[in-house]
């Protein structure tokens, strides 16, 4: 007997960040942004795995001034770039294909997550499970446990691909964040393809299955 199962994957994006700042002047072109400038006798930027130091020679002491209409930050030490973190998904509601699961096929659905950040130490992209994939009577599809969702075995998991991908196997998703991708330096339009996979066996309970998942991007400033 062939068991027919329909699955839907819904992605939830939860990301919004805005940090205001004040600068003395800003210059930009298609290739760069200069957040502000300062007149000094020289300066340098030193980095290591755990820190970044910006230093200046002959700079006046930093200080702040303000009135009802403005606020100024004086000195090279007050110059810093505006934190930016952008996450975009090309789809947030996806049916698995083939939509009717069979024991002879692995059904899949893919989406692309794109991250842009100017964070010096890059970003991390993660996923958590809000609602386990289940049908109306709360029957679930087992999580993949052997690194590969295989036709004929009841398994559900995700795979990732791209330059920043964190793993090369099929992984289970739970309430604990699963790292999908990461990068240790800033980047623009860093794309990661996320593929949901589902397979059934002859004992999988028939029904319409749905799952709900959250994707989180975090900048490492």
C-alpha positions as CSV (number, residue, x, y, z in Angstrom):
1,X,0.0,0.0,0.0
2,X,1.3,3.4,-0.9
3,X,1.1,6.1,1.8
4,X,0.5,9.7,0.6
5,X,1.8,12.5,2.8
6,X,1.7,16.2,2.0
7,X,4.2,18.5,3.7
8,X,4.5,22.3,3.9
9,X,7.5,24.2,5.3
10,X,7.0,27.8,6.5
11,X,10.0,30.0,7.3
12,X,9.7,32.8,9.8
13,X,12.2,35.6,9.7
14,X,12.9,37.4,12.9
15,X,15.4,40.2,12.5
16,X,15.3,43.9,12.9
17,X,18.2,46.1,14.2
18,X,18.8,49.8,14.0
19,X,21.5,51.7,16.0
20,X,21.6,55.5,15.4
21,X,24.8,57.4,15.4
22,X,26.1,60.9,14.8
23,X,29.1,61.8,12.6
24,X,30.8,65.0,11.6
25,X,30.8,64.2,7.9
26,X,30.1,61.3,5.5
27,X,31.3,60.6,2.0
28,X,30.4,57.7,-0.2
29,X,30.6,56.2,-3.6
30,X,29.4,52.9,-5.1
31,X,32.5,51.2,-3.7
32,X,32.9,52.7,-0.2
33,X,31.4,54.7,2.6
34,X,33.6,57.0,4.8
35,X,31.5,57.5,7.9
36,X,33.4,60.5,9.2
37,X,36.8,62.1,9.1
38,X,39.2,63.6,11.6
39,X,42.3,65.7,11.4
40,X,45.2,64.2,13.3
41,X,49.0,63.7,13.1
42,X,48.5,60.0,12.1
43,X,46.8,56.8,13.3
44,X,46.6,53.1,12.8
45,X,44.3,50.1,13.2
46,X,45.5,47.0,15.0
47,X,43.6,43.7,15.1
48,X,43.9,40.2,16.5
49,X,41.5,37.3,16.8
50,X,39.8,38.8,19.9
51,X,40.0,42.6,19.4
52,X,40.2,45.7,17.2
53,X,42.0,48.9,18.3
54,X,41.8,52.2,16.4
55,X,44.4,54.7,17.5
56,X,45.5,58.2,16.6
57,X,48.5,60.4,17.2
58,X,48.1,64.1,18.0
59,X,44.4,64.0,18.3
60,X,42.5,66.2,20.6
61,X,40.8,64.6,23.5
62,X,37.4,63.2,22.7
63,X,34.4,65.1,24.0
64,X,30.7,65.6,23.4
65,X,28.7,68.7,22.8
66,X,25.0,69.1,22.4
67,X,22.0,71.5,22.3
68,X,18.3,71.1,21.7
69,X,18.8,70.5,18.0
70,X,22.1,68.6,17.6
71,X,24.8,66.5,19.3
72,X,28.5,66.3,18.3
73,X,31.1,63.8,19.1
74,X,34.6,65.2,18.9
75,X,37.9,63.5,18.3
76,X,39.0,60.5,16.2
77,X,37.9,58.1,19.0
78,X,34.2,59.0,18.3
79,X,34.4,58.0,14.6
80,X,32.8,54.6,13.9
81,X,30.8,53.0,11.3
82,X,27.0,52.5,11.5
83,X,26.3,48.8,12.3
84,X,24.5,47.1,9.4
85,X,22.8,43.7,9.3
86,X,20.4,42.7,6.5
87,X,18.8,39.3,6.1
88,X,16.6,38.5,3.2
89,X,14.8,35.2,2.1
90,X,13.6,34.5,-1.4
91,X,10.7,32.5,-0.1
92,X,8.9,32.0,3.3
93,X,6.1,29.5,2.5
94,X,7.1,26.4,0.5
95,X,5.5,23.1,-0.4
96,X,7.8,20.1,-0.6
97,X,8.1,18.6,-4.1
98,X,6.8,16.0,-4.9
99,X,4.0,17.2,-2.5
100,X,2.7,13.7,-2.1
101,X,5.5,11.8,-0.3
102,X,6.1,8.2,-1.3
103,X,8.5,5.5,-0.1
104,X,10.5,5.8,-3.3
105,X,11.3,9.5,-3.3
106,X,12.8,12.2,-1.1
107,X,10.7,15.3,-1.3
108,X,12.5,18.7,-1.1
109,X,12.0,22.4,-0.9
110,X,14.8,25.0,-1.2
111,X,15.2,28.7,-0.4
112,X,18.0,31.2,-0.3
113,X,19.0,33.2,2.7
114,X,21.2,36.2,1.9
115,X,23.1,38.1,4.6
116,X,24.8,41.5,4.3
117,X,26.8,43.0,7.2
118,X,29.7,45.3,7.9
119,X,30.5,43.6,11.2
120,X,34.3,43.1,11.6
121,X,33.9,39.6,12.8
122,X,31.2,38.5,10.3
123,X,27.9,36.8,11.0
124,X,26.2,33.6,12.0
125,X,23.0,32.3,10.4
126,X,21.0,29.8,12.4
127,X,17.6,28.0,12.4
128,X,15.3,26.9,15.2
129,X,12.2,24.8,15.2
130,X,9.0,26.5,16.3
131,X,6.6,23.7,15.4
132,X,7.8,20.2,14.6
133,X,6.5,18.9,11.2
134,X,3.3,17.2,12.1
135,X,-0.2,16.4,10.8
136,X,-3.6,17.3,12.3
137,X,-3.5,14.4,14.8
138,X,0.1,15.4,15.9
139,X,1.8,12.5,14.2
140,X,5.3,13.6,13.3
141,X,8.1,12.6,10.9
142,X,11.2,11.4,12.6
143,X,14.3,13.7,12.6
144,X,17.2,12.5,10.5
145,X,19.9,10.9,12.6
146,X,22.4,9.4,10.2
147,X,23.4,12.5,8.2
148,X,21.3,11.6,5.1
149,X,17.5,11.7,4.5
150,X,16.9,8.5,2.5
151,X,14.0,7.4,0.4
152,X,12.1,4.5,2.2
153,X,13.1,5.7,5.7
154,X,11.0,8.1,7.7
155,X,13.3,11.1,8.1
156,X,13.2,14.9,8.0
157,X,16.1,17.4,8.0
158,X,17.8,20.3,6.3
159,X,20.9,20.6,4.1
160,X,22.8,23.8,3.3
161,X,25.1,24.9,0.4
162,X,27.2,27.9,-0.3
163,X,30.6,29.4,0.5
164,X,29.6,30.0,4.1
165,X,27.7,26.7,4.7
166,X,28.4,25.2,8.1
167,X,27.9,21.5,7.3
168,X,27.7,19.1,4.3
169,X,25.2,16.5,5.6
170,X,21.5,16.5,6.4
171,X,20.8,17.7,9.9
172,X,17.8,17.7,12.3
173,X,16.3,20.9,13.4
174,X,15.1,21.5,17.0
175,X,14.5,24.3,19.5
176,X,18.3,24.5,19.9
177,X,19.8,26.8,17.3
178,X,21.3,24.9,14.4
179,X,24.2,26.9,12.8
180,X,23.5,27.0,9.0
181,X,26.3,29.3,7.9
182,X,28.9,31.6,9.3
183,X,31.7,34.0,8.2
184,X,34.5,35.6,10.2
185,X,34.7,38.9,8.3
186,X,32.2,41.4,6.8
187,X,30.4,40.5,3.6
188,X,27.8,41.6,1.1
189,X,25.1,39.3,-0.3
190,X,26.4,36.1,1.3
191,X,24.0,33.5,-0.1
192,X,23.2,30.2,1.6
193,X,20.8,27.7,0.0
194,X,18.7,25.9,2.6
195,X,17.0,22.7,1.5
196,X,14.3,21.0,3.5
197,X,14.1,17.2,2.9
198,X,11.4,14.6,3.9
199,X,11.1,10.9,3.4
200,X,8.6,8.3,4.6
201,X,8.4,4.6,5.2
202,X,5.4,2.2,5.0
203,X,4.4,3.0,8.6
204,X,4.3,6.8,8.3
205,X,0.8,8.0,9.2
206,X,-1.0,9.6,6.2
207,X,-2.1,13.2,6.5
208,X,-1.2,16.8,5.6
209,X,1.9,17.8,7.5
210,X,3.1,21.3,8.4
211,X,6.2,22.7,10.1
212,X,7.2,26.1,11.3
213,X,10.8,27.3,11.5
214,X,12.7,30.5,12.5
215,X,15.8,31.8,10.7
216,X,18.1,34.1,12.7
217,X,21.1,36.2,11.5
218,X,23.5,37.6,14.1
219,X,26.3,40.0,13.4
220,X,29.6,39.7,15.3
221,X,30.7,43.3,15.9
